[in-house]
Amino acid sequence: MEKTGTRTIHLREQLGITLGIALRVQLRGSKDTWNASLVGMVEGRYLIAEVPPIPGLWVKLHQMNNIIVRYLHDGKAYGFYSTLIAALNEPFRLAFLSYPEKIETVNLRKFQRVPCLIPGAVSMSGVSRRGVFTDVSEGGCSFLLDQSGSAPDLGVNIGDEIVFSVRLIGSSDERSVRAIVRNIRTAEKGTSIGTQFHEPGDDLLDSIRTYMGKVGNLDMP
């Protein structure tokens, strides 16, 4: 299990970034940081970020490794140095950044997660919705909501307590699992809810450990 706070250096293919992700941009040597958003990229060549007015940014054009980029993705903090290779003010304020050679990551999760595709349901305030668990750990899980047109609106928010219905490994019966919503992500595949288990019982933890022991070393598809 990778410990929380473990710092790792990866090569290019470990960028772990998706379009629309929130970035924190900083000029090297400056203490000020700005919010930005990733709006495009060509893998291995460059990234495109929509940025606010940043004093001194355009002056730094083409200076080597003058930009520091940080972001959060899948329970890890990422950071890398980049070079501002081009910029546009109109019609949108865009910064073209060199694709990083190295990416530094820090694991923020206390528990290792493994991928899964386990059908189940989630309910809150009497409303229930089907979906699939897409990853699981001893501390929580991610749940992808069913996107069919007839699916009810769950109306879930960060901090809400929800209840999962799931069939545990080695059991033929469904059981209820309470959890707290920690993040909500909307992407092309639908809405995914990241949760933290609330007072999980020993049988739940034992089942999760059994599952992780079986699939934890398999590569994700």
ABEGO torsion letter per residue (X at the ends): XBBBGBBBBBBAAAAGBBBGBBBBBBBBGBABBBBBBBABBBBGABBBBBBBBBBGAAAABGBBGABBBBBBBGGBBBBBBBBBABBBAOABBBBBBBBBABBBBBBABABBBBBBBBBBBBBBGGBBBBEBBABBBAAEBBBBBBABAABBBAGBBBGBBBBBBBBBBGBABBBBBBBBBABBBBBAAEBBBBBBBBGBBAAAAAAAAAAAAAAAABBBX
